[in-house]
Amino acid sequence: MSKKSKFYWAAFAAICMVSMLFLFIFRPFTTNAAGIGFVVLDSYAKTMKIGEESYLIAVTSTGKKPTFSSSDSKIASVNTYGKITAKKAGTVKITVKIRNGEASCKVYVKKTSIQLDRKTISLEVGERRVLTAKVSTAHSATFRSNKKSVAAVEEDGTITAKKPGNATITVSADNTSVSCKVTVKKPTVSLNRKSVSLYRRGVCRLILKSSSKSVPVWKSNKKSVAVVDGGGNVTAVKHGTATITVTVDGVSKSCEVTVKQPTVRFEETEIHLKPGETYLIAAQVSSGNVPEYSSSNTCIVTVAKNGKLHAVSSGKAYVYAKEDGIRARIRVVVE
């Protein structure tokens, strides 16, 4: 027992001795043939919080140390010095006894209350929010999510939105629980274009606007026609149509990409050369790409990548310019 408690006990005992006659009249006691005994308490009813401790001070008519007992130690226990410890919500009777006398104190252990700073929370994926809990006993609260895949919660109440959906965060302390409903919203997603036209090797950037912090996923349904990287940059591969789709937290937007066929033509239709002579041709391609040149007969005429012809021997051959599957030809006569 602490010095402070001993001081209160001694002071109370002195008061009780002065008032013993009156207390004898108003407090119940038991008698037997051996004599009369009674117990005087400093309190006959207490209200406590879970986890709280309080001393029950008793003065006996015999001056002897009484015994203390609890009607339910799971709710509130008491030790030999009268220290009561509240354990869970409920009501118990603490009985203090000596020979031929006893008294009791009713102890009410209050149910712990938990107050949350909010009962509902709405978040975007990737967003974080702290849920604050105030516990009446000042004990630490535990946080638990029923759907961690939707919203996870840390020990300090920090909630992180994972994916669209609903989750319940349960906050518990001293066998008392309250909950907060968390809604993870679907993001708003938009693209700057719904369609785009390109030539082969053409590049276009699709700009995404999203309310979510999640990393978007880009995909082409026809990589042989057009491909896209993680930044929304689309590159045309060959003529045709492809759909570029971006997905954020289950919400998708798309853009149709048309890779146009180019036009390829020569200004001249026929060229006359002598063996050993060279000539530079230039095909006009609407895409702006450099065409691929080839000769129908390299024994008569050859052609370099830049379109430079070299007459080999007498004869006739065709030189072709090809771009994205489209080609034009020019007739070469070596005389």
Secondary structure, DSSP 4 states (H G I P E B T S, - for coil): --HHHHHHHHHHHHHHHHTHHHHHHHS--EEETTEEE-EEES-SEEEEETT-EEE--EEESS-PPPEEEES-TTTEEE-TT-EEEE-SSEEEEEEEEETTEEEEEEEEEEPP-EEES-SEEEEETT-EEEPPEEETT-PPPEEEES-TTTEEE-TT-EEEE-SSEEEEEEEEETTEEEEEEEEEEPPPEEES-SEEEE-TT-EEEPPEEESS-SPPEEEES-TTTEEE-TT-EEEE-SSEEEEEEEEETTEEEEEEEEEPPP-EE-S-SEEEE-TT-EEE---EETT-PPPEEEES-TTTEEE-TT-EEEE-SSEEEEEEEEETTEEEEEEEEE-
